[in-house]
Amino acid sequence: MSKQNKFTKSARGEECALRIYPYCNGDTETTVLCHINSEDKGMGIKSKDFFAVFGCSNCHDIIDSRKYTNIPDPEINECILRGLNRTWKRWIEKGIIKI
């Protein structure tokens, strides 16, 4: 079992920041911290927790390639970038990260 830190715990009850429509389920009960691709990510290695977004179960499946969509990759990448922005804003509001 992985240990939960302030970043992973912060996703609990949050809105999905990815919002990959029409697939996003909008269910805050399924929101988790979704690690996105970075130079730190590799086979069996996740990106750092600060390089992650709040995502519902459906959007998480899409960015982790567990669910296929007909949405072009550039559009999904835009959702990921917007989601990173939304997630960092929430972390700043919550005082989890300080700038």
C-alpha positions as CSV (number, residue, x, y, z in Angstrom):
1,M,0.0,0.0,0.0
2,S,1.4,3.4,-0.9
3,K,1.6,6.1,1.8
4,Q,-0.7,9.0,1.4
5,N,0.9,12.5,1.7
6,K,-0.6,16.0,1.6
7,F,-0.8,16.0,-2.2
8,T,-2.6,12.6,-2.5
9,K,-4.9,13.4,0.5
10,S,-5.8,16.8,-1.0
11,A,-7.6,15.2,-3.9
12,R,-10.3,13.7,-1.7
13,G,-13.7,15.3,-2.4
14,E,-12.3,17.7,-5.1
15,E,-13.9,18.3,-8.5
16,C,-12.2,16.7,-11.4
17,A,-9.7,19.2,-12.8
18,L,-9.3,17.3,-16.1
19,R,-12.9,17.6,-17.3
20,I,-12.4,15.4,-20.4
21,Y,-15.9,15.7,-21.8
22,P,-18.2,13.9,-22.5
23,Y,-16.4,11.2,-20.5
24,C,-15.9,13.1,-17.2
25,N,-18.3,11.6,-14.6
26,G,-18.1,14.7,-12.3
27,D,-18.3,12.4,-9.2
28,T,-16.1,13.9,-6.4
29,E,-16.3,10.6,-4.6
30,T,-14.1,9.1,-7.4
31,T,-11.5,11.9,-7.5
32,V,-7.9,10.9,-6.9
33,L,-4.5,12.4,-7.7
34,C,-3.6,11.4,-11.2
35,H,0.1,11.5,-12.1
36,I,0.9,12.9,-15.5
37,N,3.8,12.2,-17.8
38,S,7.1,13.8,-16.9
39,E,10.8,13.1,-17.4
40,D,10.6,11.4,-14.0
41,K,8.0,8.9,-15.0
42,G,9.0,5.5,-16.3
43,M,8.1,1.8,-16.2
44,G,6.6,1.4,-12.8
45,I,7.7,4.9,-11.7
46,K,5.2,7.7,-11.2
47,S,5.9,11.4,-11.7
48,K,6.5,13.4,-8.6
49,D,3.2,14.2,-6.7
50,F,3.4,17.9,-7.5
51,F,3.2,16.9,-11.2
52,A,-0.3,15.5,-10.9
53,V,-3.9,16.6,-11.3
54,F,-7.2,16.0,-9.6
55,G,-9.2,13.5,-11.7
56,C,-12.4,11.5,-11.6
57,S,-12.1,7.8,-12.3
58,N,-13.1,8.1,-15.9
59,C,-10.7,10.9,-16.8
60,H,-7.9,9.1,-14.9
61,D,-8.6,6.0,-17.0
62,I,-8.3,8.1,-20.2
63,I,-4.9,9.8,-19.3
64,D,-3.5,6.4,-18.2
65,S,-4.7,4.8,-21.4
66,R,-7.0,2.3,-19.7
67,K,-10.0,3.7,-21.6
68,Y,-10.0,4.5,-25.3
69,T,-11.7,7.7,-26.7
70,N,-11.9,9.3,-30.1
71,I,-10.6,12.5,-28.6
72,P,-7.4,13.6,-30.4
73,D,-4.2,13.4,-28.2
74,P,-3.6,17.2,-28.5
75,E,-7.0,17.9,-27.0
76,I,-6.4,15.5,-24.1
77,N,-3.1,17.2,-23.5
78,E,-4.9,20.5,-23.3
79,C,-7.2,19.1,-20.7
80,I,-4.2,17.8,-18.8
81,L,-2.5,21.2,-18.9
82,R,-5.7,23.0,-17.8
83,G,-6.1,20.4,-15.1
84,L,-2.6,21.0,-13.8
85,N,-3.4,24.7,-13.6
86,R,-6.7,24.1,-11.7
87,T,-5.0,21.7,-9.3
88,W,-2.1,24.0,-8.5
89,K,-4.6,26.9,-7.9
90,R,-6.4,24.7,-5.4
91,W,-3.2,23.7,-3.7
92,I,-2.2,27.4,-3.4
93,E,-5.7,28.2,-2.0
94,K,-5.4,25.4,0.5
95,G,-1.9,26.4,1.5
96,I,-0.4,23.1,0.4
97,I,2.1,24.9,-1.8
98,K,3.3,28.4,-1.3
99,I,4.7,30.7,-3.9
